[in-house]
Amino acid sequence: MLVRIGLDDAAFTTRVISDTRAAEAEGFTGSPTFMADGRDLFAEPGRAPGIACRVYRTPGGLAGLPGLDQLRRALLGASASND
């Protein structure tokens, strides 16, 4: 997907947040979380950090992942704000 949206030189990592202390330190608000340059791409104001499953608002309703188009737009927006 990164190549298709022009972010072919972007790198990504997967991290495991396994306890509440780490979640609070990282501002982690549930799994899965998608971040770019330390910023949660789908942050919800007021949501407390913690170990939990995350639910995303998608055009088809609530889901365990954002839609691909939502993720693409969020990544492109994060990339544009870094230019």
Secondary structure by P-SEA (a helix, b strand, c coil): cccccccccbbbbbbbbccaaaaaaaccccccccccccccccccccccccbbbbbbbccccccccccaaaaaaaaaaaaaaac
